[in-house]
Amino acid sequence: MDFSNSERSLELQSRLSAFMDQHVYPAEPRFWEELEHNTAAGRRWQPLALIEALKPKAREAGLWNLFLPPSADGSTRPASGHLGAGLSNQEYAPLAEIMGRVPWASEVFNCSAPDTGNMETLVRYANAEQQRRWLEPLLAGEIRSAFAMTEPAVASSDATNVQSSIQRDGDDYLVKGRKWWISGAGDPRCKIMIFMGKTDPEAPRHAQQSMILVPMDTPGVKVLRPLSVFGYDDAPHGHMEIDFHEVRVPAANVLLGEGRGFEIAQGRLGPGRMHHCMRLIGLAERALEMMCKRASSRVAFGKTIAAQTVTQERIAEARCQIDQARLLTLKAAWTMDVAGNKAAKAEIAMIKVVAPTMACRVIDWAMQAHGGAGMSQDFPLAYFYTVARTLRFADGPDEVHRNAIAKMELGRHAG
């Protein structure tokens, strides 16, 4: 098991860090100022000019579409230039960590969810026409996308509960159902959704579901409302509740074929979970840095907060937990590269439990060290916490992953 960085990854890490120092960190206050300005002007859900201005700079710097692994198309050849940088999961992991230090930074490099997972899905499972129409503009950053699976009426932690239907009607399918927490669907640039629903409720349990491409402008698609996370609506990205009423799409929009929704979901989620975890590790590193600086500069009861034993214990524990989470995530990335996503299912499940839990704890400690300021708009920690807490649900809640880990461990010792 080799966790060393390749020369190419190291070189990209250096360039990416320099770009963040020059363009992203200085722009953090402007991000919130522009969002407030757009809100006052009635344009809250419009793309931010700040991010759009940085995207050409990222492309010119060769920091674009870094996420797509060489094997995303099912082959072992390096990804061609128009698909991405051709980095392995292990090579990309530290780049995701660097971008994750600022929650909105990944979009600057066309490396943000859910587009990354959707692009990889289209590379793996879409046909040539589907790729031409949707993958190419996504890779170019011309449009954005969403993934529609979770439903308000059922416990979607068990994906077999999904009740939305995809019914064949001649040369079309009729798509019906209500979805929520559809991240990215608030953005007016969101032009396509990957929708998961049942094509055959009588089929075996994991063969009932299919995935189909639904353009946002299809008649019958109605965005009902944005959902907030601890008061944040994450505009202009958003997490939407959407009603699909008699939505008619061509039969050619089905991905891979009827009944193969779970197969696609498993292929999609492995790298995406690794991306989430590495971004969270970057966020936790940032929170720890802020905690140390704040604790060293504030005095309480005659000595700096940093000199208080409880603070030192938290800083030490944070350092240990961040490094542990990083090593486990790198192991998952290495296993995906060497043996494939399926072989890494235990590691992927473990990082999805470990990284968000760790990030929530470290960010909470950082907020505590900042006192009341840690909960205010003067520091980004409160927003950091919402991001980390949300990811204890996204791509499967903690409980589901723990159950899967336990079953695999019990299986190892059965008999």
C-alpha positions as CSV (number, residue, x, y, z in Angstrom):
1,M,0.0,0.0,0.0
2,D,1.7,3.2,-1.2
3,F,0.3,6.6,-0.2
4,S,3.1,8.6,-1.7
5,N,2.1,11.4,-4.0
6,S,3.0,11.2,-7.7
7,E,5.1,13.9,-9.2
8,R,2.1,15.1,-11.2
9,S,-0.1,15.2,-8.1
10,L,2.5,17.2,-6.2
11,E,2.9,19.6,-9.1
12,L,-0.9,20.1,-9.3
13,Q,-1.1,20.5,-5.5
14,S,1.4,23.3,-5.7
15,R,-0.4,25.1,-8.6
16,L,-3.8,24.6,-7.0
17,S,-2.6,26.0,-3.6
18,A,-1.1,29.0,-5.3
19,F,-4.4,29.6,-7.2
20,M,-6.4,29.4,-3.9
21,D,-4.0,31.8,-2.2
22,Q,-4.1,34.3,-5.1
23,H,-7.8,34.1,-6.1
24,V,-10.1,32.1,-3.8
25,Y,-9.2,33.0,-0.2
26,P,-9.1,36.7,-0.8
27,A,-12.6,36.5,-2.5
28,E,-14.4,34.8,0.4
29,P,-15.9,38.1,1.8
30,R,-16.9,39.1,-1.7
31,F,-18.8,35.8,-2.2
32,W,-21.2,36.6,0.7
33,E,-21.4,40.3,-0.3
34,E,-22.3,39.4,-3.9
35,L,-24.9,36.9,-2.7
36,E,-26.5,39.6,-0.4
37,H,-26.4,42.1,-3.3
38,N,-28.1,39.6,-5.6
39,T,-30.8,38.9,-3.0
40,A,-31.5,42.6,-2.6
41,A,-31.8,42.9,-6.4
42,G,-34.2,40.0,-6.6
43,R,-31.5,37.8,-8.3
44,R,-30.7,35.4,-5.4
45,W,-30.7,32.3,-7.6
46,Q,-28.4,33.8,-10.4
47,P,-24.8,32.5,-10.8
48,L,-22.3,34.6,-8.9
49,A,-20.1,36.8,-11.1
50,L,-17.2,36.2,-8.8
51,I,-17.2,32.4,-9.5
52,E,-17.8,32.8,-13.2
53,A,-14.9,35.2,-13.5
54,L,-12.5,32.7,-11.8
55,K,-13.4,29.8,-14.0
56,P,-11.5,31.0,-17.1
57,K,-8.5,31.6,-14.9
58,A,-8.7,28.1,-13.6
59,R,-8.9,26.7,-17.2
60,E,-5.9,28.8,-18.2
61,A,-4.0,27.5,-15.3
62,G,-4.7,23.9,-16.3
63,L,-6.8,23.3,-13.2
64,W,-10.0,22.1,-14.9
65,N,-11.9,18.7,-14.7
66,L,-9.3,17.3,-12.4
67,F,-11.7,14.7,-10.8
68,L,-12.3,12.2,-13.6
69,P,-10.2,9.0,-13.0
70,P,-8.6,7.2,-16.0
71,S,-10.8,4.1,-15.5
72,A,-14.1,6.1,-15.5
73,D,-14.9,4.8,-19.0
74,G,-14.3,1.2,-17.9
75,S,-10.9,0.9,-19.6
76,T,-7.4,1.2,-18.2
77,R,-6.2,3.8,-20.7
78,P,-5.6,7.4,-19.5
79,A,-8.6,9.6,-19.9
80,S,-8.3,11.7,-23.1
81,G,-7.7,15.4,-22.8
82,H,-11.3,16.5,-23.3
83,L,-12.5,14.1,-20.5
84,G,-10.2,15.3,-17.7
85,A,-6.7,15.3,-16.3
86,G,-6.4,11.5,-16.2
87,L,-5.6,11.5,-12.5
88,S,-6.1,8.4,-10.3
89,N,-8.4,8.6,-7.3
90,Q,-5.3,8.7,-5.1
91,E,-3.7,11.5,-7.1
92,Y,-6.9,13.5,-7.0
93,A,-7.6,13.1,-3.3
94,P,-5.2,15.8,-2.0
95,L,-6.5,18.2,-4.7
96,A,-10.1,17.6,-3.4
97,E,-8.8,18.4,0.1
98,I,-7.2,21.7,-1.0
99,M,-10.4,22.8,-2.8
100,G,-12.5,21.7,0.2
101,R,-11.0,24.3,2.4
102,V,-13.5,26.8,0.8
103,P,-17.0,25.2,0.3
104,W,-17.7,26.9,-3.0
105,A,-14.2,26.6,-4.5
106,S,-14.7,23.3,-6.2
107,E,-17.1,24.9,-8.8
108,V,-14.3,27.2,-9.9
109,F,-12.4,24.1,-11.2
110,N,-15.5,22.3,-12.5
111,C,-15.0,19.7,-9.8
112,S,-18.2,20.3,-7.7
113,A,-21.0,17.9,-6.8
114,P,-23.4,16.7,-8.1
115,D,-21.8,17.5,-11.5
116,T,-18.7,15.3,-10.9
117,G,-20.8,12.2,-10.0
118,N,-23.2,12.9,-12.9
119,M,-20.3,13.4,-15.4
120,E,-18.7,10.1,-14.3
121,T,-22.1,8.4,-14.6
122,L,-22.4,9.7,-18.2
123,V,-18.8,8.6,-19.0
124,R,-19.5,5.1,-17.7
125,Y,-23.0,4.4,-18.7
126,A,-24.3,6.9,-21.3
127,N,-24.4,6.2,-25.0
128,A,-22.6,8.4,-27.6
129,E,-25.6,10.6,-28.2
130,Q,-26.4,11.1,-24.5
131,Q,-22.7,12.0,-24.0
132,R,-22.7,14.4,-26.9
133,R,-25.8,16.2,-25.7
134,W,-25.1,16.3,-21.9
135,L,-21.6,15.2,-21.0
136,E,-19.7,17.5,-23.3
137,P,-21.4,20.8,-22.1
138,L,-20.9,19.6,-18.5
139,L,-17.2,19.0,-19.0
140,A,-17.0,22.4,-20.7
141,G,-18.7,24.0,-17.7
142,E,-21.5,25.4,-19.9
143,I,-24.3,23.8,-18.0
144,R,-24.9,22.2,-14.6
145,S,-26.9,19.1,-13.5
146,A,-28.7,17.4,-10.6
147,F,-29.4,13.9,-9.3
148,A,-33.0,13.1,-8.4
149,M,-33.4,10.2,-6.1
150,T,-34.4,11.1,-2.5
151,E,-38.2,11.4,-1.8
152,P,-40.1,13.1,1.0
153,A,-42.8,10.4,1.3
154,V,-40.5,7.4,2.1
155,A,-37.3,6.6,4.0
156,S,-34.9,7.1,1.1
157,S,-32.0,5.7,3.2
158,D,-33.4,2.4,1.8
159,A,-33.3,3.1,-2.0
160,T,-35.7,0.2,-2.7
161,N,-38.4,2.3,-1.0
162,V,-38.3,4.9,-3.9
163,Q,-41.9,5.1,-5.2
164,S,-41.4,7.4,-8.2
165,S,-42.3,5.6,-11.5
166,I,-40.9,5.5,-15.0
167,Q,-43.6,4.0,-17.2
168,R,-43.1,3.0,-20.8
169,D,-45.6,4.7,-23.2
170,G,-44.8,3.9,-26.8
171,D,-41.5,5.6,-27.7
172,D,-41.5,7.6,-24.5
173,Y,-41.4,7.1,-20.7
174,L,-43.8,8.9,-18.4
175,V,-41.9,10.0,-15.2
176,K,-44.0,10.6,-12.1
177,G,-43.1,11.4,-8.5
178,R,-41.9,13.9,-6.0
179,K,-38.2,14.3,-5.1
180,W,-36.5,16.5,-2.6
181,W,-33.0,17.5,-1.6
182,I,-32.2,17.8,-5.3
183,S,-28.9,19.7,-4.9
184,G,-28.0,22.0,-7.7
185,A,-31.5,22.2,-9.1
186,G,-31.9,25.9,-8.0
187,D,-29.2,27.1,-10.4
188,P,-30.7,28.4,-13.7
189,R,-27.7,26.7,-15.4
190,C,-29.0,23.3,-14.3
191,K,-30.2,21.8,-17.6
192,I,-30.4,18.0,-16.9
193,M,-31.3,15.7,-14.1
194,I,-30.5,12.0,-13.6
195,F,-33.8,10.6,-12.2
196,M,-34.2,7.3,-10.4
197,G,-37.5,5.6,-10.3
198,K,-39.2,2.2,-10.7
199,T,-39.8,0.7,-14.2
200,D,-41.0,-2.7,-12.9
201,P,-42.3,-2.9,-9.3
202,E,-42.7,-6.7,-9.8
203,A,-39.0,-7.4,-10.6
204,P,-36.5,-8.6,-8.1
205,R,-35.9,-6.0,-5.3
206,H,-32.7,-4.5,-6.8
207,A,-33.9,-4.7,-10.5
208,Q,-37.0,-2.6,-10.1
209,Q,-35.2,0.7,-10.5
210,S,-33.9,2.5,-13.5
211,M,-32.2,5.9,-14.2
212,I,-33.3,8.2,-16.9
213,L,-32.2,11.6,-18.2
214,V,-34.8,14.4,-17.6
215,P,-34.1,17.8,-19.0
216,M,-35.1,20.6,-16.5
217,D,-37.3,22.4,-19.1
218,T,-39.5,19.3,-19.8
219,P,-43.2,20.1,-19.3
220,G,-44.4,18.7,-16.0
221,V,-41.2,19.4,-14.1
222,K,-42.1,21.9,-11.3
223,V,-39.7,23.2,-8.7
224,L,-41.8,23.6,-5.6
225,R,-39.4,25.2,-3.1
226,P,-35.8,25.4,-1.9
227,L,-34.9,23.6,1.3
228,S,-32.7,25.2,3.9
229,V,-30.0,23.6,5.9
230,F,-29.8,25.2,9.4
231,G,-31.2,28.4,7.8
232,Y,-28.9,28.4,4.8
233,D,-30.5,27.8,1.4
234,D,-27.2,27.5,-0.4
235,A,-28.2,29.8,-3.2
236,P,-27.6,29.8,-6.1
237,H,-26.9,26.0,-5.9
238,G,-29.9,25.1,-3.8
239,H,-31.5,21.9,-2.6
240,M,-34.9,21.7,-4.2
241,E,-38.2,19.9,-3.8
242,I,-39.5,19.0,-7.3
243,D,-42.8,17.6,-8.5
244,F,-42.7,15.4,-11.7
245,H,-46.2,15.3,-13.1
246,E,-46.7,13.2,-16.2
247,V,-43.2,14.2,-17.4
248,R,-42.7,12.7,-20.9
249,V,-39.2,12.0,-22.1
250,P,-37.9,9.8,-25.0
251,A,-37.2,6.2,-24.3
252,A,-33.7,6.8,-25.6
253,N,-33.0,8.8,-22.4
254,V,-32.8,5.7,-20.2
255,L,-29.2,5.0,-19.0
256,L,-27.9,1.5,-19.7
257,G,-31.3,-0.1,-19.7
258,E,-34.3,-0.9,-17.6
259,G,-33.7,-2.3,-14.1
260,R,-30.0,-1.2,-13.9
261,G,-30.5,1.8,-11.6
262,F,-28.7,0.2,-8.6
263,E,-25.8,-1.0,-10.8
264,I,-25.4,2.6,-12.0
265,A,-25.7,4.0,-8.4
266,Q,-23.0,1.8,-7.1
267,G,-20.6,2.8,-9.9
268,R,-21.4,6.5,-9.3
269,L,-21.1,6.7,-5.6
270,G,-17.6,5.3,-4.8
271,P,-15.5,8.2,-6.2
272,G,-18.1,10.8,-5.2
273,R,-17.9,9.7,-1.5
274,M,-14.2,9.9,-1.6
275,H,-14.4,13.5,-3.0
276,H,-16.8,14.5,-0.2
277,C,-14.6,13.0,2.5
278,M,-11.4,14.7,1.2
279,R,-13.2,18.0,0.9
280,L,-14.4,17.6,4.5
281,I,-10.8,16.9,5.6
282,G,-9.8,20.2,4.0
283,L,-12.6,22.0,5.8
284,A,-11.6,20.4,9.1
285,E,-7.9,21.5,8.5
286,R,-9.1,25.0,7.9
287,A,-11.2,25.0,11.1
288,L,-8.2,23.7,13.1
289,E,-6.0,26.4,11.8
290,M,-8.6,29.0,12.7
291,M,-9.0,27.4,16.2
292,C,-5.2,27.6,16.8
293,K,-5.0,31.2,15.7
294,R,-8.0,32.3,17.7
295,A,-6.9,30.4,20.8
296,S,-3.4,32.0,20.7
297,S,-4.8,35.5,20.4
298,R,-7.5,35.6,23.1
299,V,-7.0,35.8,26.8
300,A,-9.5,34.4,29.4
301,F,-8.9,34.0,33.1
302,G,-5.4,35.4,33.0
303,K,-4.0,33.3,30.1
304,T,-4.5,32.6,26.5
305,I,-7.2,30.2,25.5
306,A,-4.4,28.1,23.9
307,A,-2.8,27.7,27.3
308,Q,-6.0,26.2,28.7
309,T,-5.6,22.4,29.1
310,V,-9.0,21.7,27.6
311,T,-8.1,23.6,24.4
312,Q,-4.8,21.8,24.1
313,E,-6.6,18.5,24.4
314,R,-9.0,19.4,21.7
315,I,-6.3,20.7,19.3
316,A,-4.3,17.4,19.9
317,E,-7.4,15.3,19.4
318,A,-8.3,17.2,16.2
319,R,-4.9,16.7,14.8
320,C,-5.1,12.9,15.4
321,Q,-8.6,12.6,14.0
322,I,-8.0,14.6,10.9
323,D,-4.9,12.5,10.1
324,Q,-6.7,9.3,10.8
325,A,-9.5,10.2,8.5
326,R,-7.1,11.3,5.7
327,L,-5.2,8.0,5.9
328,L,-8.4,5.9,5.7
329,T,-9.7,8.0,2.8
330,L,-6.4,7.6,1.0
331,K,-6.6,3.9,1.6
332,A,-10.0,3.9,0.0
333,A,-8.8,5.8,-3.0
334,W,-5.8,3.5,-3.4
335,T,-8.0,0.4,-3.2
336,M,-10.4,1.9,-5.8
337,D,-7.4,2.5,-8.2
338,V,-5.8,-0.9,-7.6
339,A,-8.8,-3.3,-7.3
340,G,-11.9,-1.3,-8.4
341,N,-14.8,0.4,-6.6
342,K,-16.5,-2.8,-5.7
343,A,-13.4,-4.1,-3.9
344,A,-13.2,-0.9,-1.9
345,K,-16.8,-1.0,-0.7
346,A,-15.8,-1.5,3.0
347,E,-13.3,1.4,2.9
348,I,-15.8,3.6,1.1
349,A,-18.4,2.9,3.7
350,M,-16.0,3.6,6.5
351,I,-14.8,6.9,5.3
352,K,-18.3,8.0,4.8
353,V,-18.9,7.5,8.5
354,V,-15.5,8.7,9.8
355,A,-14.9,11.9,7.8
356,P,-18.2,13.8,8.4
357,T,-18.3,12.8,12.1
358,M,-14.7,14.0,12.5
359,A,-15.3,17.2,10.6
360,C,-18.4,18.0,12.7
361,R,-16.4,17.5,15.9
362,V,-13.4,19.6,14.9
363,I,-15.5,22.4,13.5
364,D,-17.6,22.4,16.7
365,W,-14.4,22.7,18.8
366,A,-13.2,25.6,16.6
367,M,-16.6,27.3,17.1
368,Q,-16.2,26.9,20.8
369,A,-12.8,28.4,20.8
370,H,-14.2,31.5,19.0
371,G,-16.9,32.0,21.5
372,G,-20.0,33.8,20.3
373,A,-18.1,34.9,17.2
374,G,-17.9,31.3,16.0
375,M,-21.7,31.3,15.4
376,S,-21.8,34.6,13.7
377,Q,-21.4,35.8,10.1
378,D,-17.9,37.2,11.0
379,F,-16.4,33.7,10.6
380,P,-17.3,30.9,8.2
381,L,-17.4,28.2,10.9
382,A,-21.2,28.1,11.3
383,Y,-21.5,27.5,7.6
384,F,-18.7,24.9,7.7
385,Y,-20.7,23.0,10.3
386,T,-23.8,22.9,8.1
387,V,-21.8,21.5,5.2
388,A,-20.2,18.8,7.4
389,R,-23.5,17.9,9.2
390,T,-25.3,17.6,5.8
391,L,-22.8,15.1,4.6
392,R,-23.8,12.7,7.4
393,F,-26.9,12.2,5.3
394,A,-25.8,12.8,1.7
395,D,-24.8,9.6,-0.2
396,G,-26.4,7.5,2.6
397,P,-26.8,8.2,6.3
398,D,-24.3,7.1,8.9
399,E,-26.6,4.3,10.1
400,V,-26.7,2.6,6.6
401,H,-23.0,2.7,6.2
402,R,-22.5,1.3,9.7
403,N,-24.9,-1.5,9.0
404,A,-23.0,-2.4,5.8
405,I,-19.6,-2.3,7.6
406,A,-20.9,-4.5,10.4
407,K,-22.4,-7.1,7.9
408,M,-19.1,-7.3,6.0
409,E,-17.1,-7.7,9.2
410,L,-19.5,-10.4,10.5
411,G,-19.2,-12.1,7.1
412,R,-15.4,-12.3,7.5
413,H,-15.8,-14.3,10.7
414,A,-18.8,-16.5,9.7
415,G,-18.7,-20.2,9.9
